[in-house]
Amino acid sequence: MMNLGIITAAGKGIRLKSGINKQFLNLCGKPILAHTIGIFQRASLIDEIYVLVPQEFVEYTKNKIVEKYGFSKVTRIIIGGETRQETVRNGLKFAPDNCSIISVHDGVRPLVYSSDVNKLIELLIESNNKDQNVQGVILAAAAYETIKKIDIEEGIVKTIPRETVYNAQTHQTFFKDTLIESYLKAENENFTATDDSMLVERAGYKVKFLKGTHENIKITTPTDLFLAELIISKNGIH
């Protein structure tokens, strides 16, 4: 059996207003997406990688990223969808029969570690051995600030103890069959989620988490890009 990494990089990057899709912006000498693919390339428990990009960037990704940086685990470059959910669904269509576990990651989160990719796979197997209803594991970072539940008309409804609240991140790791089942259920019921674990939870399965770091930022704004450069300079991630 093999483990697959799916990297979603089909976004348009409008908020950066850079004139180029954010996943292809330069970060410390190479495209953001190249940093991200490199994480999964170096993860020993990942056997193959699918990269999903806009149609007009398929050849660019192949020539200027995958071949240029020698990402031998990338076996497919797939056209993404209009939404992240559609993009992941497009990737799932190509998952081979011998695939056991899929790890999904945002192409513009270049600051996770290869060791974390491995840890989530190991934790998923370990947790499932104890409880077969555990079908997924995600990275999540503890909330720093006080969290308020609000009503647009009434204002603050209540304060939620922040020790009970975490910010979901990627990567997120699942058993392949469960992830596909959860996506099909959402498609049949015309349901849209904000992350993969939400679909798996909604299908009735348990999802565990591994505590992540606040450095695992999603590059969305120019400030994020600046912070990512500082983090790479400090940690030596490349």
Protein Blocks (a to p, Z undefined) as FASTA:
>chain_A
ZZdddddffbgolmnonopafklpceehiafklmmmmmmmmmmkbmbdcddddfklmmmm
mmmmmmmnopaklmbdcdddfbfklmmmmmmmmpcfklmbdcdddfklckbcfklmmmmm
mmmmmmmmmomkbcbdcdddddfbdcddddfknopfbdcdfklpccddddddddfklmmm
mmmmmmmnopacfbfklmmmmnopacddddddfklccdfbfklmmmmmmmmmmnopZZ
